[in-house]
Amino acid sequence: MSYKAQCLAINPKLKAEKNNNNWQIKYYQSEFGRICSSAAQAWESAYKHLQSIMYKKDDLVVMDNCMEAGCPTKGKRIWRCRTDHFTACSGDIAVFLEDNHGYNYSGYFLTYFLRPASEEEIKAFEGQSPIPPKAEKLNLSSLSLL
């Protein structure tokens, strides 16, 4: 099976784009693999990239290159994959995440925006503080005004 066929079996919405005699595989604006001089090389690079983002249950990952990565409570922490990767209804590869205190990330997370945790990050994983609980709703009926 060719690299192109293997890539399209994983995500049928991938497209090869040629720009100034260079090829790259894209999914909308997201780039998979590196820029190559031939379409065949680009599909091979995209396949290797796809393989690198197919996480398994219990893999440790960090959010990277996304809006959530900048969040002080969610971005700078290590997450454990609760599931093996799967193809979401959008065609994206995703996983469910949890931290070391059992906090589950709400919904699935696209693996394109994850990277494997480094050795230093893994060592700090167990000492990671829990995500603060959401603010409790105030019961206004029990407050006295004076």
Accessible surface in RSA format (square Angstrom, percent):
REM  Atomic radii and reference values for relative SASA: ProtOr
REM  Chains: A
REM  Algorithm: Lee & Richards
REM  Probe-radius: 1.40
REM  Slices: 20
REM RES _ NUM      All-atoms   Total-Side   Main-Chain    Non-polar    All polar
REM                ABS   REL    ABS   REL    ABS   REL    ABS   REL    ABS   REL
RES MET A   1   175.05  90.7  97.07  64.2  77.98 185.7 104.65  89.0  70.40  93.3
RES SER A   2    68.75  58.1  51.41  68.6  17.34  39.9  52.98 112.8  15.77  22.1
RES TYR A   3    85.70  40.0  82.56  47.0   3.14   8.2  47.98  36.1  37.72  46.5
RES LYS A   4   102.67  50.1 101.79  62.5   0.88   2.1  45.35  40.8  57.32  61.1
RES ALA A   5    41.72  38.4  31.57  48.7  10.15  23.1  37.52  52.8   4.19  11.1
RES GLN A   6    44.43  24.8  42.17  30.8   2.26   5.4  11.34  24.1  33.09  25.1
RES CYS A   7     0.00   0.0   0.00   0.0   0.00   0.0   0.00   0.0   0.00   0.0
RES LEU A   8    53.80  30.0  48.67  34.8   5.13  12.9  49.09  34.5   4.71  12.7
RES ALA A   9    79.68  73.3  38.67  59.7  41.01  93.3  51.39  72.4  28.30  75.0
RES ILE A  10    30.77  17.5  22.89  17.1   7.88  19.0  28.18  20.3   2.59   7.0
RES ASN A  11     2.94   2.0   2.94   2.8   0.00   0.0   0.01   0.0   2.92   2.8
RES PRO A  12    94.72  69.0  77.12  70.3  17.60  64.0  77.54  64.0  17.18 106.8
RES LYS A  13    92.97  45.4  85.95  52.7   7.03  16.7  59.44  53.5  33.53  35.7
RES LEU A  14     5.84   3.3   0.00   0.0   5.84  14.7   0.00   0.0   5.84  15.7
RES LYS A  15   132.48  64.6 128.71  79.0   3.77   9.0  93.39  84.1  39.09  41.6
RES ALA A  16    37.42  34.4  12.46  19.2  24.96  56.8  12.46  17.5  24.96  66.1
RES GLU A  17    80.57  46.3  75.27  56.9   5.29  12.6  29.52  57.1  51.05  41.7
RES LYS A  18   120.53  58.8  87.24  53.5  33.28  79.2  39.36  35.4  81.17  86.5
RES ASN A  19   107.17  73.9 101.17  97.8   6.00  14.4  29.41  70.8  77.76  75.2
RES ASN A  20   130.61  90.1 100.95  97.6  29.66  71.4  31.91  76.8  98.70  95.4
RES ASN A  21   111.51  76.9 102.33  98.9   9.18  22.1  25.08  60.4  86.43  83.5
RES ASN A  22    64.71  44.6  62.52  60.4   2.19   5.3   4.44  10.7  60.26  58.2
RES TRP A  23    61.13  24.5  60.84  29.4   0.29   0.7  51.35  27.4   9.77  15.9
RES GLN A  24    18.65  10.4  18.31  13.4   0.35   0.8   7.62  16.2  11.03   8.4
RES ILE A  25     0.26   0.1   0.03   0.0   0.22   0.5   0.03   0.0   0.22   0.6
RES LYS A  26    43.80  21.4  43.18  26.5   0.61   1.5   7.74   7.0  36.06  38.4
RES TYR A  27    17.30   8.1  16.91   9.6   0.39   1.0  12.22   9.2   5.08   6.3
RES TYR A  28   155.35  72.5 133.29  75.8  22.06  57.4 112.65  84.7  42.70  52.6
RES GLN A  29   160.31  89.6 144.42 105.6  15.88  37.8  63.86 135.9  96.44  73.1
RES SER A  30    31.17  26.3  25.76  34.4   5.41  12.5   6.66  14.2  24.51  34.3
RES GLU A  31    80.07  46.0  74.36  56.3   5.71  13.6  10.32  20.0  69.74  56.9
RES PHE A  32    10.79   5.4  10.41   6.4   0.38   1.0  10.41   6.3   0.38   1.1
RES GLY A  33    22.22  27.4   0.00   N/A  22.22  27.4   9.71  26.6  12.52  28.0
RES ARG A  34   152.83  64.2 146.40  74.6   6.43  15.3  68.35  93.4  84.47  51.2
RES ILE A  35   107.56  61.2  87.85  65.4  19.71  47.5  87.85  63.3  19.71  53.5
RES CYS A  36     6.06   4.6   0.09   0.1   5.97  14.0   6.06  15.3   0.00   0.0
RES SER A  37    83.63  70.7  62.53  83.5  21.10  48.6  42.05  89.5  41.57  58.2
RES SER A  38    42.11  35.6  39.62  52.9   2.50   5.8  38.63  82.3   3.49   4.9
RES ALA A  39    30.41  28.0  28.58  44.1   1.83   4.2  28.58  40.2   1.83   4.8
RES ALA A  40    75.35  69.3  62.75  96.8  12.60  28.7  69.80  98.3   5.55  14.7
RES GLN A  41    84.53  47.3  82.24  60.1   2.28   5.4  23.39  49.8  61.14  46.4
RES ALA A  42     0.70   0.6   0.34   0.5   0.36   0.8   0.38   0.5   0.32   0.8
RES TRP A  43    14.54   5.8  14.54   7.0   0.00   0.0  11.10   5.9   3.44   5.6
RES GLU A  44    55.37  31.8  55.37  41.9   0.00   0.0   6.24  12.1  49.13  40.1
RES SER A  45    13.80  11.7   7.11   9.5   6.69  15.4   5.55  11.8   8.25  11.6
RES ALA A  46     0.00   0.0   0.00   0.0   0.00   0.0   0.00   0.0   0.00   0.0
RES TYR A  47    46.48  21.7  46.48  26.4   0.00   0.0  20.21  15.2  26.27  32.4
RES LYS A  48   121.08  59.1 113.04  69.4   8.04  19.1  74.32  66.9  46.76  49.8
RES HIS A  49    53.50  29.2  47.42  33.0   6.08  15.5  37.19  38.3  16.31  19.0
RES LEU A  50     0.68   0.4   0.68   0.5   0.00   0.0   0.68   0.5   0.00   0.0
RES GLN A  51    80.04  44.8  65.38  47.8  14.66  34.9  26.25  55.9  53.79  40.8
RES SER A  52    69.31  58.6  46.77  62.4  22.54  51.9  50.38 107.3  18.94  26.5
RES ILE A  53    11.05   6.3  11.05   8.2   0.00   0.0  11.05   8.0   0.00   0.0
RES MET A  54    36.28  18.8  22.16  14.7  14.13  33.6  12.67  10.8  23.61  31.3
RES TYR A  55    13.05   6.1  12.58   7.2   0.47   1.2  11.58   8.7   1.47   1.8
RES LYS A  56   110.77  54.0 110.77  68.0   0.00   0.0  78.12  70.3  32.65  34.8
RES LYS A  57   124.22  60.6 110.88  68.0  13.34  31.8  54.34  48.9  69.88  74.4
RES ASP A  58    80.51  56.4  69.14  68.8  11.37  26.9  23.19  54.6  57.32  57.2
RES ASP A  59    51.92  36.4  47.14  46.9   4.78  11.3  12.70  29.9  39.22  39.1
RES LEU A  60    34.79  19.4  23.82  17.0  10.97  27.6  23.82  16.7  10.97  29.5
RES VAL A  61     0.06   0.0   0.06   0.1   0.00   0.0   0.06   0.1   0.00   0.0
RES VAL A  62    10.22   6.7  10.22   9.3   0.00   0.0  10.22   8.9   0.00   0.0
RES MET A  63     4.91   2.5   0.00   0.0   4.91  11.7   0.00   0.0   4.91   6.5
RES ASP A  64    61.20  42.9  60.22  59.9   0.98   2.3   2.69   6.3  58.52  58.4
RES ASN A  65   121.28  83.6  98.63  95.3  22.65  54.5  30.06  72.3  91.22  88.2
RES CYS A  66    29.26  22.1   5.52   6.2  23.74  55.8  17.45  44.2  11.81  12.7
RES MET A  67   172.24  89.2 145.68  96.4  26.56  63.2 115.53  98.2  56.72  75.1
RES GLU A  68    47.97  27.5  45.57  34.5   2.40   5.7  14.56  28.2  33.40  27.3
RES ALA A  69    16.38  15.1  15.53  24.0   0.85   1.9  15.78  22.2   0.60   1.6
RES GLY A  70    62.53  77.1   0.00   N/A  62.53  77.1  35.78  98.2  26.76  59.9
RES CYS A  71    40.60  30.7  34.33  38.3   6.26  14.7  16.96  43.0  23.64  25.5
RES PRO A  72   121.65  88.7  94.95  86.6  26.69  97.0 101.04  83.4  20.61 128.1
RES THR A  73    50.93  36.2  47.23  47.9   3.70   8.8  40.85  54.9  10.09  15.2
RES LYS A  74    56.41  27.5  56.41  34.6   0.00   0.0  15.87  14.3  40.53  43.2
RES GLY A  75     2.09   2.6   0.00   N/A   2.09   2.6   0.00   0.0   2.09   4.7
RES LYS A  76   167.95  81.9 134.15  82.3  33.80  80.5 101.64  91.5  66.32  70.6
RES ARG A  77    21.44   9.0  18.10   9.2   3.35   8.0   4.81   6.6  16.63  10.1
RES ILE A  78     7.15   4.1   7.15   5.3   0.00   0.0   7.15   5.2   0.00   0.0
RES TRP A  79     0.00   0.0   0.00   0.0   0.00   0.0   0.00   0.0   0.00   0.0
RES ARG A  80    61.48  25.8  61.48  31.3   0.00   0.0   7.58  10.4  53.90  32.7
RES CYS A  81     0.05   0.0   0.00   0.0   0.05   0.1   0.00   0.0   0.05   0.1
RES ARG A  82    75.05  31.5  63.10  32.2  11.95  28.4  16.01  21.9  59.04  35.8
RES THR A  83    43.55  31.0  40.35  40.9   3.20   7.6  43.55  58.5   0.00   0.0
RES ASP A  84    73.69  51.6  66.61  66.3   7.08  16.7  19.65  46.3  54.04  53.9
RES HIS A  85    48.46  26.5  36.43  25.3  12.03  30.8  18.34  18.9  30.12  35.0
RES PHE A  86    64.59  32.3  57.89  35.9   6.70  17.4  64.59  39.2   0.00   0.0
RES THR A  87    79.64  56.6  53.22  54.0  26.43  63.0  33.73  45.3  45.91  69.4
RES ALA A  88     6.94   6.4   0.06   0.1   6.88  15.6   3.77   5.3   3.17   8.4
RES CYS A  89   134.78 102.0  88.61  98.8  46.17 108.5  53.28 135.0  81.50  87.9
RES SER A  90    42.37  35.8  33.46  44.7   8.91  20.5  40.66  86.6   1.71   2.4
RES GLY A  91     9.06  11.2   0.00   N/A   9.06  11.2   9.04  24.8   0.02   0.0
RES ASP A  92    26.41  18.5  24.62  24.5   1.79   4.2   3.80   9.0  22.61  22.5
RES ILE A  93    10.85   6.2   5.33   4.0   5.52  13.3   5.33   3.8   5.52  15.0
RES ALA A  94     0.00   0.0   0.00   0.0   0.00   0.0   0.00   0.0   0.00   0.0
RES VAL A  95     0.00   0.0   0.00   0.0   0.00   0.0   0.00   0.0   0.00   0.0
RES PHE A  96    59.70  29.9  59.70  37.0   0.00   0.0  59.70  36.2   0.00   0.0
RES LEU A  97     0.08   0.0   0.01   0.0   0.07   0.2   0.01   0.0   0.07   0.2
RES GLU A  98    43.70  25.1  43.70  33.1   0.00   0.0   0.71   1.4  43.00  35.1
RES ASP A  99     2.59   1.8   0.00   0.0   2.59   6.1   0.00   0.0   2.59   2.6
RES ASN A 100    35.62  24.6   4.33   4.2  31.29  75.3   6.05  14.5  29.57  28.6
RES HIS A 101    93.54  51.1  56.96  39.6  36.58  93.6  47.01  48.4  46.53  54.1
RES GLY A 102    48.99  60.4   0.00   N/A  48.99  60.4  27.89  76.5  21.10  47.3
RES TYR A 103    65.03  30.4  56.40  32.1   8.63  22.5  56.05  42.1   8.98  11.1
RES ASN A 104    73.58  50.7  60.54  58.5  13.04  31.4  13.69  33.0  59.89  57.9
RES TYR A 105    26.23  12.2  23.54  13.4   2.69   7.0   6.76   5.1  19.48  24.0
RES SER A 106    94.90  80.2  73.70  98.4  21.20  48.8  43.98  93.7  50.92  71.3
RES GLY A 107    41.17  50.8   0.00   N/A  41.17  50.8  30.71  84.3  10.46  23.4
RES TYR A 108    86.19  40.2  69.58  39.6  16.61  43.2  50.02  37.6  36.17  44.6
RES PHE A 109    12.66   6.3  10.90   6.8   1.75   4.6  12.66   7.7   0.00   0.0
RES LEU A 110    49.33  27.5  47.55  34.0   1.78   4.5  47.55  33.4   1.78   4.8
RES THR A 111     0.12   0.1   0.12   0.1   0.00   0.0   0.00   0.0   0.12   0.2
RES TYR A 112    61.61  28.8  44.70  25.4  16.92  44.0  25.17  18.9  36.44  44.9
RES PHE A 113    55.17  27.6  54.86  34.0   0.31   0.8  55.17  33.4   0.00   0.0
RES LEU A 114     9.29   5.2   0.00   0.0   9.29  23.4   0.00   0.0   9.29  25.0
RES ARG A 115    81.77  34.3  80.56  41.1   1.21   2.9  38.95  53.2  42.81  25.9
RES PRO A 116    87.56  63.8  80.59  73.5   6.97  25.3  80.69  66.6   6.87  42.7
RES ALA A 117    12.56  11.5   0.00   0.0  12.56  28.6   0.00   0.0  12.56  33.3
RES SER A 118    43.24  36.5  33.13  44.2  10.11  23.3  39.17  83.4   4.07   5.7
RES GLU A 119   118.07  67.8 115.09  87.1   2.98   7.1  50.27  97.2  67.80  55.4
RES GLU A 120   127.05  72.9 119.62  90.5   7.44  17.7  64.36 124.5  62.69  51.2
RES GLU A 121    48.03  27.6  43.96  33.3   4.07   9.7  28.86  55.8  19.17  15.6
RES ILE A 122    65.64  37.4  60.57  45.1   5.08  12.2  60.57  43.6   5.08  13.8
RES LYS A 123   166.69  81.3 136.18  83.6  30.50  72.6  90.65  81.6  76.03  81.0
RES ALA A 124    65.28  60.0  52.43  80.9  12.84  29.2  61.87  87.1   3.41   9.0
RES PHE A 125     4.79   2.4   4.31   2.7   0.48   1.3   4.79   2.9   0.00   0.0
RES GLU A 126   127.01  72.9 108.58  82.1  18.44  43.9  61.85 119.6  65.17  53.2
RES GLY A 127    71.16  87.7   0.00   N/A  71.16  87.7  40.24 110.4  30.91  69.2
RES GLN A 128    28.64  16.0  18.27  13.3  10.37  24.7  19.72  42.0   8.92   6.8
RES SER A 129    77.65  65.6  69.38  92.6   8.27  19.0  42.48  90.5  35.17  49.3
RES PRO A 130    78.19  57.0  68.72  62.6   9.47  34.4  68.72  56.7   9.47  58.9
RES ILE A 131    21.28  12.1   8.64   6.4  12.63  30.5   8.98   6.5  12.30  33.4
RES PRO A 132    83.76  61.0  67.99  62.0  15.76  57.3  73.43  60.6  10.33  64.2
RES PRO A 133   122.17  89.0  97.84  89.2  24.34  88.5 108.67  89.7  13.50  83.9
RES LYS A 134   174.22  85.0 156.07  95.8  18.15  43.2 111.74 100.6  62.48  66.6
RES ALA A 135   102.18  94.0  64.56  99.6  37.62  85.6  75.63 106.5  26.56  70.3
RES GLU A 136   152.72  87.7 132.28 100.1  20.44  48.7  61.65 119.3  91.07  74.4
RES LYS A 137   198.76  97.0 169.49 104.0  29.28  69.7 118.64 106.8  80.13  85.4
RES LEU A 138   141.12  78.6 117.96  84.4  23.15  58.2 119.35  83.8  21.77  58.6
RES ASN A 139    95.50  65.9  82.28  79.5  13.21  31.8  33.14  79.7  62.36  60.3
RES LEU A 140   130.87  72.9 115.03  82.3  15.84  39.8 115.19  80.9  15.68  42.2
RES SER A 141   104.69  88.5  62.70  83.7  41.99  96.7  57.47 122.4  47.23  66.2
RES SER A 142    85.93  72.6  49.68  66.3  36.25  83.5  45.46  96.8  40.47  56.7
RES LEU A 143   103.88  57.9  85.81  61.4  18.07  45.4  87.26  61.3  16.62  44.7
RES SER A 144   100.19  84.7  69.27  92.4  30.92  71.2  44.41  94.6  55.79  78.2
RES LEU A 145   167.35  93.2 145.95 104.4  21.40  53.8 149.48 105.0  17.86  48.1
RES LEU A 146   218.75 121.8 149.26 106.8  69.49 174.7 180.33 126.6  38.42 103.4
END  Absolute sums over single chains surface
CHAIN  1 A     9503.0       7673.4       1829.6       5425.0       4078.0
END  Absolute sums over all chains
TOTAL          9503.0       7673.4       1829.6       5425.0       4078.0
